[in-house]
């Protein structure tokens, strides 16, 4: 099955550097699990890139549908494609496999039920070279299976700019979720050295975001929509809230400690407020889950230790009252209190 948006004759490509050595190899990693319905569209959007010097790694994470067959069919058509079949271990493990096999000077991830514009790689690379950036971030179009975009998806805060790692950390954490996710980015390959996604976790992007940014000297943002994020009925983002979603609080707690260690004081209050917001959501959704409550209590004890650090940062009177409340009781108790007030 092919998609009319990308119909062109197929050709074989060696995936080697150009004769003048000026075209760096770009590794594109696709983690794949039971996405047969959308996989052709995704792969087609990559092999049809205007930038040709690609290493395309398809990581089949134990799919039980036709995805493995589709991967092999594409590999037979294009020499740039490498297929890896592994036992199902989750999205993080699939991305980590791609990272281990990367040969490119730059690397990017594309989720296998999404697709990218035909000049996605070229535009991202041109920006990386022109701005001497270690990471490039493009804007995203969020759409459903029919190609329709939710009305609330306008993102006027996404701007074209190049920032230092510290400036970008502040900007990203005060801006859009589009800055946190793994895809819609081109990374200089070396910033991934000795860094992997946490296996068995969801919200895996939240766990590595701060480490990636700190390793960058410069980050370039371009407001052009080059990545299409397609939401399906069965996607993770549409799953019912469960104990697994507490992984995000764990990731934010790790981020807080990491940013404090690295001296990114400007980002601590924002991170703590994000932790509280997620405690409130969890407290609302997991009241009857004993196992989840136990994990929430453990995370709350951990988060309580952050209050003293936050009290040392410049903040408003209301913020200081929040920190003192959480210090005297706990972040979870504060979340319960605020939720009860809102329900009244």
Secondary structure as GFF3:
##gff-version 3
##sequence-region A 1 344
A	DSSP	three_ten_helix	4	6	.	.	.	ID=ss1
A	DSSP	beta_strand	26	32	.	.	.	ID=ss2
A	DSSP	alpha_helix	36	47	.	.	.	ID=ss3
A	DSSP	beta_strand	54	61	.	.	.	ID=ss4
A	DSSP	alpha_helix	67	77	.	.	.	ID=ss5
A	DSSP	beta_strand	81	86	.	.	.	ID=ss6
A	DSSP	alpha_helix	91	101	.	.	.	ID=ss7
A	DSSP	beta_strand	106	109	.	.	.	ID=ss8
A	DSSP	beta_strand	115	116	.	.	.	ID=ss9
A	DSSP	alpha_helix	120	131	.	.	.	ID=ss10
A	DSSP	beta_strand	135	143	.	.	.	ID=ss11
A	DSSP	three_ten_helix	151	153	.	.	.	ID=ss12
A	DSSP	beta_strand	161	164	.	.	.	ID=ss13
A	DSSP	alpha_helix	165	173	.	.	.	ID=ss14
A	DSSP	three_ten_helix	177	179	.	.	.	ID=ss15
A	DSSP	beta_strand	185	188	.	.	.	ID=ss16
A	DSSP	three_ten_helix	189	192	.	.	.	ID=ss17
A	DSSP	alpha_helix	204	214	.	.	.	ID=ss18
A	DSSP	beta_strand	218	230	.	.	.	ID=ss19
A	DSSP	three_ten_helix	236	238	.	.	.	ID=ss20
A	DSSP	three_ten_helix	243	246	.	.	.	ID=ss21
A	DSSP	alpha_helix	247	262	.	.	.	ID=ss22
A	DSSP	three_ten_helix	265	267	.	.	.	ID=ss23
A	DSSP	alpha_helix	268	285	.	.	.	ID=ss24
A	DSSP	alpha_helix	290	304	.	.	.	ID=ss25
A	DSSP	alpha_helix	306	311	.	.	.	ID=ss26
A	DSSP	alpha_helix	317	328	.	.	.	ID=ss27
A	DSSP	alpha_helix	331	343	.	.	.	ID=ss28
###
